[in-house]
Amino acid sequence: MKIIEIPSQSVLIDLIGQPLFEVWQALCSAIDEKYEMDRSWNSGGRRWTYEYKYRRGGKTLCCLYVKSQCIGFMVIFGKDERAKVEVLRNTLSPAVCKKFDEAETYHDGKWVMFEPADKLEFDDYLKLLAVKRRPNR
C-alpha cells in the first residue's frame, strides 16, 4: 500500500455521502476515546479507495476503509484472539457473530470485514478490539 495524500472531509463526504461520513466519524471517535494509537492513511488497494490504519508498536489494531458509498472496518484475529472471541460470543449480536464466522481464515489470522451503515454494532466492535488490545485510555 502506498502512502497517499490525506483525504479532506469534503473528499470523504463526496465519496461516501454525509450519513456514512457521520458513521465514519463516530467510529473513529469511539476508537480514539479508548485507544492512543498511531494513525495513517494509505491507498485502499484494489477494493477500496482509502485505508485508515490504527497501529501501535508495530502491531495493527484495526483498519477502516472507504470506497464509493461504503465504509469498511476490518480486524484481523490471530489464533489466540479467535479463542478469546469464542468466549465472548454470547455478548455479541447475531450479525457480528455471522460476519466473524463467515470471514476467511488465512495463515496470519482471520480477516473480519464489517461494512457499518449505522452505529448499532459499535459496542460489539469495541469488544472485539479489546480482544486484540486492552484500551489504553
Secondary structure, DSSP 4 states (H G I P E B T S, - for coil): --B-PPPPHHHHHHHH-HHHHHHHHHHHHHHHHH---EEEEEE-TTT-SEEEEEEETTEEEEEEEEETTEEEEEEEE-HHHHHHHHHHGGGS-HHHHHHHHHSEEETTEEEEEE--SSSTTHHHHHHHHHHHS----
